[in-house]
Amino acid sequence: MPFNHNDHYHDLLLRELPESCRRALDVGCGTGTFARKLALRGIEVDAIDVDDHVISAAREQSAALDLPGQIRFEQADITHLTLEPDTYDYIACLASIHHVPFETVQKLRASLTANGVLVILGCYREATLRDHATSLLAIPVNAVRRASVFFREKWSEIRANQGTQPPPAPVAPPSMSLAEIRKESATYLPERRIRRLLFWRYLLVFQQRQG
Ligand SMILES: C[S@@+](CC[C@H](N)C(=O)[O-])C[C@H]1O[C@@H](n2cnc3c(N)ncnc32)[C@H](O)[C@@H]1O
């Protein structure tokens, strides 16, 4: 697979798993790579995506795997879905929150258990000099990463044995700048942490307070 900016940050997101995480929700799961990493840790995962092609591919790719945690893939629109309160120990949105109104995070927050964690790997609209400078810095690093993944695969058997590629997950341009995301998230998710990442992403982490 080519160098993927979302997959690149999986380990960073997994570091935010709460200690005893039993149940997780992956919003806009695409073909399910991150959901499978959660299930590998014995977590029961609800993985939803509005696109039926990627959900079918996610089911196909997971079918033959004997993972310690179960994954329930569902074709659903997060903005219409009813989430039970106090349900998930961990909710992840990887490059998906900019596809829906940002206030959707309120619904996600309400569905967290006490001490549950919401992580957002988000995309933002470049608006400032600092945004453009980060982007300029990312371009050569990205090129090197892409080339190294390409050559590693070229010389291994992986590429030859890959067969059909899964459908690409739908993408959309982000409409909110990082400053707007900081401001709006402060209203809905007090005490969240946000930081800018190199590859056109930010990381937001929010932990539900007990009681
Ligand atoms: C850029 S892709 C990211 C996919 C995956 N999370 C990853 O890391 O590769 C964004 C995903 O969000 C999904 N999505 C968009 N709007 C959605 C909605 N309203 N409810 C659920 N999923 C949605 C898209 O179908 C797409 O698969």
Boltz pocket constraint, residues with backbone or C-beta under 6 A from the ligand:
constraints:
  - pocket:
      binder: B
      contacts: [[A, 6], [A, 7], [A, 27], [A, 28], [A, 29], [A, 30], [A, 31], [A, 34], [A, 48], [A, 49], [A, 50], [A, 51], [A, 54], [A, 76], [A, 77], [A, 78], [A, 79], [A, 93], [A, 94], [A, 95], [A, 96], [A, 99], [A, 100], [A, 169], [A, 170], [A, 171], [A, 172]]
      max_distance: 6.0
